[in-house]
């Protein structure tokens, strides 16, 4: 009898072990979801610093207020400004269009790179990662291993996701991955110039003592502490989960609904995140109507997880597939935010003396499974094809920048910091080399920028790119592959000329080599290398011959 029991137990253990093996992604995600969470207190009222009751000077005659709005993962075809819009134009963006029409539209504006955090570092500092070392997005410990396991278990046909286990387990801890304290941000420059400086929303540049917003020049900071727009079971939210995306699975398991004010403990935001940030931004404008202020409004929208308010979801109509409808509703909320900010400035009598800059941190993501977000450009976020780095950028300054100005000169995120400094009359740091250029003369029609070799650079590890004039060279060290495009003749990168024009490849490669010759080493190593399809979304099937790149982060 005992023998039979032991045999039965052994068989049961084998069965359970087999089930565990084949369901290990689900088991690990369950463990992620039920471990390591942070206590979140109820919503709290924000006590914003109040400026003087009466203006110290006529605000129309003083330095302009500056509002910098950054969307997250917004594709250039997600807005109707350029004739596009979500769902073939079914969901226009009238408020973003209104902002664009009031100032300068930069037709060839580029993100700092194809992912969030390094782009934001360049926006803040005006410096390339070759100088700051901030080259990769901070990644929680173990995320690379989990994402690679889940992704490879999906058997998509793509080459494998590579996990750099040693770097992940023995590298710089997540809490120490951030922008070094010695870097000088635009907030620090404007604060020195007499501005009250406020950050609202996403930061993504580190949470250590030296990296947090309040250590990087912001007087006040309302931080997105995690990543849910609303609790997943909130009656006012509509969720769209992406079963084909391993990152989405990790986010849903790990993210919470939380904010933090001036480094406080976490608390619940007061509503849908896009609207909540806008509510608080409106309060900041009112509190500072009588003194010059710099407001950095860094939206989470339209980054995953895909969550929309039920009101926006109903308003956009019956759009299919479901994830597109939710995404369209999120774009609608972002557009509403821009309109509310503009209306609040009008209400406070500040519109004519306020500069508004609008951009996205990178192109739209292929992992949301929506093929038209970056149309007509190839590629997505997490590539350096035009779709990954071509972004909207508008600058409005009534009376100084002509309405409807169209600028075709290539500009980049490294240019934002020196431009805002020039607008505020702030001095650039003498001790640091700034890579960006002041693009205000381009916007006002009073001059042009001049770059060394007419070159703009991008990178993520061994994936390096330069645009010099109309020519663009991409080089991926792992794949030992190059792509050469003439953007004047081929702006959507359809014809790779690398094999036909070796001399041009060599010329541009020399610019890349010179740029990286004395580069600062990355502050922390990449932990994962992901194969990303160029012409298909993550919802599509990879087939032999499909273009892809490897991306280290």
N, C-alpha and C positions, 0 to 999 in steps of 0.2 A: 504493500500500500504506500509506504513512504517513498519507495522508488518511483511509483507512478506520480505522486505529488511533486517530487523534485523534477521529474521529466516535464510535467505540466507547467511548473513554474519557469523552467528553462525555456520552454516553448513560448510562454507568455512574454518573457523578457526579450526573446528574439523578435517577436511580433511588435512589441512596444518600441524596441530599438530601431526596427525597420521603419515603423511609422514616424518615429522621431527624426530619422535620417532624411526621409522624403519630405518631411514637413518642417525641416529646420529653419527656413526663412520665417515661417509663420510663428514658430516658437520664439525665435530671437526677437522679432518685432513685438511680440507679446511682452517679453521681458523688458525691452526698451520702453514700452508704453507704461509699464508698471514699476519702473525703478528710476531713481534719480530726479524725480520731479521736485519743483520748488514751491513752497507754500505761497499762495497768492491771496492777499487780503481783499476785502471789498473795495469798490471804487472810492477814491478820495478826491476832494476838491483841490484844484491846483491854485496855490497862492502866488500868482505871477507878480513879479516886481513891478511897481507902479511908477511911471515917470512923473514929471512935474504936472500939476494941474493946469498951469498956464505955460504956453510955449516960451522958452527962453529967447528965441528969435522967431521971426516969421518963418514957419516951416517951409514955405515956398522959396525962401531965400537961402536957407541953410543947406547942408549936405543932404543928398537924396537918401531916403530909406532904400534898403536893398532886400528884396525877397527872392530867394533862390529855391525853386521848386524842382525836385528830382523825382521822377517816376522810376519804378523798378521793373525791368524787363519789358518795357513798352516797345512794341514793334513799330517801325516807322509807318506801316500800313494799318496800324490800329486807330489812327486819327484821320479825320477827314480833311485835314489841312492841305495835304498833297493830292487830293482827289480820291483817296481811298476810304478806309473806315472798316470797322468790324462787320463781318457777314456781308461782304460785298457792298458796304455803304449803308446797310439797313440801320446801323447805330452810329449816327454822326457825333462829332465832338464840337458842338458850336462854341463852347466857352474857350477851349484851347485854340480853336480857329480865330476867335475874337482877340485873344491875346497875341497870336501870331500877326494878325492884320494891323495891330497897333504899333508894331516895331519892326525889327529886322528878322528876317528868316534866313538862317544859314543853311543853304541847300546841300552843302557837303560838310556836315558836322560829324565828328567821330568821337565815340567813347574812348576812354583810356585804354580799355582792353575788352575782351569778350565775357568777362564775369564781373560780379557786383563790387566786391570789396576793393580790389586794386584800382578800379575806375574811380571809386569814391576817394581813395587816397590821392589820386592825381587831381581830382576836382578841388580837394582841400589844400594841396601843397603846390600845385603847378610843377611837379617834378615827376620824372619817370621812375619806375622801380629800379632801374640801374643806379639811381642815386639813393633812394630811400630803402631799398631792400624789400619793400612791401609788394611782393610779386604774386602771392597766392592768397586765395580767400581763406581766412581762419576756419579750421575744420575741427569739430569735436573729436576727441580721442575715440577710436573705434569705428567712426562713421565710415571711413574708407573700407574697412574690412566687411562691414555689414552691407554697404551698398554694392561692393564687388560680388559678394556671395549671392545677394538677391538678384543682381543683374545677370550674372553668369548662369544662375539657375533658371532664368527665363528662356535660355536657348534661342536667342534672337537671330542667330546666324552671323552676327557681327564678331570680329575678333574679340578676345576676352578683355574684360576690365581687369587691370593690373593693380594689385594692392601692394604698396611698399610697406610691408609689415614692420620692418626695422625702423623706418622713419616715423610711422604712426605710433609705435609703442615706445620708441626711445627718443623722439624728437621734443620740440618745445611744447610744453603743456598748452592746451587750448586757451586758458585764461591769460597766458603770457604772449599770445600771438596778437600783436597790435602795432599801430603806428608809433614809432619811437618818439619819446618826449622831446628830443632835440629838433624834430621837424617843426617848421613854422607854418601854421594854417592860415587861411584867409580870415578866419574868425579872430585869431590873435592880432593880425594886422589891423582889422577894422576896430577891434576893441581899443587898441592903442591910439587909433584915430578919433576916439570919442563916441563910438557906437555902442549901444546896448545890444548884446549878441545872444540869440536864442536858437536852440536846436530842438526840433520836434520830429519824432519818428525814428526811422532806421539810422543806425550809426555804422556798425559792421567794421569798425577800425580798431577794435580791441576794448576790453573791459578792465584792464589792469589800471593801477593808480595813474600811470603816466599816459595811458592811451584813451581814457574816457573823455567824452566831450567837454566836461568841466575842467579838465586838465589841458585841453587843446584849444582854449580861447573862448569857450561859450560861458556866459554868465549864468545861463539857465539851460537845463536839458530835460525834456520829457522824452524818455527813451522807450522804444519798442523793445521790451525785454525778452519776448519770444515771438511766435509767428502766426497765431490764429487771429483771424479778423473778428470772429465771434466764437464762443464755444460751439463745438460741432453739433450739439443737441439743442441749441437755441432755437425757439420757434420762429424767429425772424430771419434765419439764415438758410440758404440753399447751398449744399455742398456738391462738388463734382470731384470724385476721386479718380485717379489715373492708374488703373491696374497695370499699365504697360511701362510705368516709370518707377524704377527702384528708389529714386530720391524722394518722390512723392510719398511712397510707402513709409519711408523713414520720417518725413516731416509730420505726417499724420500721427505717427506713433510717439514722436518726441515733443512736438510743439505744444505750448500752452497759450492762454489768453492773458497777457500780462503787460504791464507798463511799469516804469520807474521814474521818479522825479528827483533830479539832483542827487542821484545815487542812493535813493531810498530803497527799502524793501519793495518787493513786487506787489502790485495791486491791479485790480481789474480796470481796464479802460472803460470809458463811459459810452459804450455803443459800438457800432460797426467801425472798424479801425480807421478807414479812410475818412469817414465823417467825423470821428472823434478827433483825429489830428487837425481837421479843418476847424472844428468848434474851438479848440484850444488856440489855434493860430489866429482866429478872429479875436479872441480875448487878448492875445499878445499885441496885435495891431492897435486895439483900443487902449490898452495900458500904456503904450509907448507913442501915442499920437503926437506928443509934444516934445519928443527927443528923437534923434536919429537912431534907427535900429537896423539890425541885420537879422533876418529870420531865415533860417535854413529849414525848409519843410521837406523832409525826406520821406516820401510815401513808400509804403510796402506794396501797394497796388501797382502793377497787376501780377506780382509774383505769386507762385503757388504757396500754399494750398488754394485751390480755386473755391472761393466762398463769396457769395453775393447776398445782399439783402433781398428779402422776398419782394419788396416793393420794386427794386430795380429789375429783378428777375421777371416780374410780371410786365413791367414797362417796356422791355425790349421785344416782347412778343415771342411767338412760337418759332424759335430758331433751333435748328438741328445741326450737329449732334448736341446733346445736353451740355457737354463741357463748353461748347462754343456759346451757348446761351448764358451760362454762368459767367464766362469770360467777358462777354459783351456787357453784362450787367456791371461787372467790375470796372470796365472802361468807362461806363456811364457815371459811376460814382467818382472816379478820378476827374472826369471832365467837370462834374458838378463842383468839386472842390476848387478847381481853378476859377470857375465863375464866382463862387462865394468869396474867394479872396479878393478878386477884382472889385466886386460889389462892396465889400467891406471898406476897401480903400476909398471908394467914391463916397460912401456914407460918412467917413471920418474926414473927408476933405484932403486926402493924402495922395490921390491917384496921380496928380500931375508932378509930384515930387517923389515918386517911388519907382525904382528900377525893379523890373521883374525879369528873372531869367528862368527859362523852363527847358529841361532836357530829360533824357533817360540815362540810366547808368550803363546800359548796353542794349543790344537788340533783343527782339523777342525770342523766347525759348522754343526749341524744337521738341523738348520733352513734354509740352502740353498737347501735342498732337494736332495742331491747327496749322495747316500748310501756308496760309496767306499772310501771316502776321508781319513778315518782312518784305513782302512783294514790292517791287519786282526783283529784289536782291537775293542772291544765293546765300545759304548758310544761316546759322542761328547763333544765339548766345552759346558760348563755349566753342566757338570757332572764330577765326579772324578773317573769314570771308565778309563781304560787305554787309550781309544780313546780320552778322554778329556785332558789328561795330558802327554801322551807319545809324545815327540817331537824330531825332528832332532836336533843334536848338533854336530858341527864340529869345530875343532881348528887347524889352519894351522900356522906353524912357521918354515919355511925352515931352515934346519941345526940344529934345536933343537928338533923338533917333527918328528919322522920318518914318511915318507909317507906310507899311507895304514895301519896305526896303528888301530887296532880294540880293543876297550875297552868295556868290559862287566860289569864293576862295575857300579852300579846305581849312577847317579849324578843328580843334580837338579839345578834350577835357582839360589837358594841361594848360590851356589858354584861359580858363575861367578865373583862376586865382589872380593872375596879374591884371586881368581886365577889371575885376571887382575892386582890386586895390587902386587902380587908376581912377575909377569912378568916385571912390571915396576920398581920394587924395592921400592915400596911405602909402608909405614908403616900403618897398620890397626889402627883405632882409639882406644886409650886406654880406653876411657870413655864409650864405647858401646860394648855390647856383640854381636859378629858376629856368626850367626848360620851356615853359609856355611863353606866349606872346600876348601883348595887349591887343585885343581885336576890336576895341572901341573905334579906332579910326576907320576900320572896314564898315562897322555898323552905321557910323555917322556920315560916311562918304567923304571923309577928310584925308584919308591916306590908306596905305596898304601895309600888311605885315611882311617881314622878310625873315625866313628861316635859313639856317645853315644847310646848304645843299637842297633847300626846299623840301626837307624830309620830315616825316612824322613816323614814329616807331611804336610797335606793339610787341608784346611778348607774353608767354607763359612757359617758363622753363626752356625746353629745347625747341619750342614752336615760336619762331621769330619772324617779324614782318616789317617791311618799310614801304612807305609810299613817298616817292620823290617825283615831284611834278605830276605828270599823268600816269607814271609807271608804278606798279605795285608788285612786290616780290614777297611771296610767302615761302618759308622754309621750315619743314618739320624734320627735326633731327632723328627722331625715332624711326620714322618711315623712310628717311633719306630721300625725300621728295620735295620738289619745288614747284610752285605755281607762279607764273608771270603773266600779268594782265596789263593791257593799255586801257586805262579807265576812261580816257577821252573817247575812244572808239568802242569800248566794250565795258560800259559801267556796271553791268550785271555779271561780269566775270565768267563768260561762257567759253572762251577760247584760251586755253593755256598755251602760251607762247614760249615756255621755258626751253623746250627742245629745239625750237627754230632760231632763238636769239641768245646763244650762249654768251656773247659779249655783253649784252644788256644784263643778263643774270649775274655775270661776274662783277659788273659795275655796281649793281645794287647790293650784291653780297658784300662788297668792300665797305659800303656804308653801314651795313649791319655789323660787320666785324669791328669797325671803328667805334660804333656806338657801344658795343659790349666789351671793348678792349680793357677798360679799367672799371668795369661795373662792380657795384657793391654786391656781395653775395646775398642771396635771399635770407630773410630773417629767420625763416623756418622752412623745412623741406616740403616738397609735395608728397602726399601720401597715397594718391590714387591716379591712375592714368586711364582715361575713358575714351573709347572709340565713339566718335560722333558722326552720324551721317550728315552729309552736306546738303543733299537735295531731297531727303525724305525726313519726315518727323519720326519721333520715337514710336508712334502708333503704327508706322508702316513696316513692311517686311524688308529686311536687308537681303539683297541678291548679289551674287558674284558680279563684280564690275561696278557696283555702286560706289560713288566717291565718299570717302570718309577721312577724318583726321584723328590723330591721337592728341588728347589734351591732358597735360599734367597739372594737377592741383593738389 
